Each structure stands twice: as C-alpha cells, then as structure tokens.
Amino acid sequence: MTSKLEKALDDVIEVYHKYSEKKPDSDDFLQKHEFKQLVKQHAKSFLKCTLPRGKTEDEYIEDLFKKADKNRNGFLHFEEFCSVLASLAIHAHNSSHVPCDPASGKTGEGHGHGHGHGPN
C-alpha cells in the first residue's frame, strides 16, 4: 500500500513532468512561464497563504524562480524545482500556526495543534 508521503512524492514528479516535458527527450526543465503556470494552477492556496506582504503573486513567483535557479540559466531542472517546493513547504509550515483562508489570503488565530511536532 502506498503511503501518503509516497503518493505526494509521485505527484510532485508527475506534475513536474507534465509541465517540463513539452518536447520529450530534449526539454526536461521548466521555463519561467511553465513554472509560473504550474505554481498558479497547483499551489494556489500555498501562494495566497505564504505571499509576503507588499509583494504581488507574480513578484513572489519571480522571486521563487530566481532563488531556485542556482546556475542562472533561466530554467529549473528537477533538483532546482524541488528546492522551491522545500521553500514553499517550510514557509507554509511556519504559516500554519496562523491559519489562512486560501480564498482571501487572510490569516486567523492559529490552528491549535501546538508545537510538539514529534513523538512525546
């Protein structure tokens, strides 16, 4: 039986390939517009709930892309894409202690799970 984590990892790979393989065998990377489309379609609530104050969604996506494009070639290979996901996950986890309404991006009072994230 596949675990939730294994399913999530499979989904990450599947979504990456959906956007990166426009020309099989010659294009296994994300161009900036492909990355932007992917994030807007598959991470809407993460974007709204992690959007830094004073930034537009497009500016935030541009910042994420630039930070991940380590070799500055204007493309994201899978490893670089994974660094974006890690960054979003960390930011989302930190923000999870103050819940967000994905429709509005507004935060509330906290989700009440406490801070003991490991076994007691």
C-alpha positions, 0 to 999 in steps of 0.5 A: 500500500502506498503511503501518503508521503509516497503518493505526494512524492509521485505527484510532485514528479508527475506534475513536474513532468507534465509541465517540463516535458513539452518536447520529450527527450530534449526539454526536461526543465521548466521555463519561467512561464511553465513554472509560473503556470504550474505554481498558479494552477497547483499551489494556489492556496500555498501562494495566497497563504505564504505571499509576503506582504507588499509583494504581488503573486507574480513578484513572489513567483519571480522571486521563487524562480530566481532563488531556485535557479542556482546556475542562472540559466533561466530554467529549473531542472528537477533538483532546482524545482524541488528546492522551491517546493522545500521553500514553499513547504517550510514557509507554509509550515511556519504559516500554519500556526496562523491559519489562512483562508486560501480564498482571501489570503487572510490569516486567523488565530492559529490552528491549535495543534501546538508545537510538539511536532514529534513523538512525546 
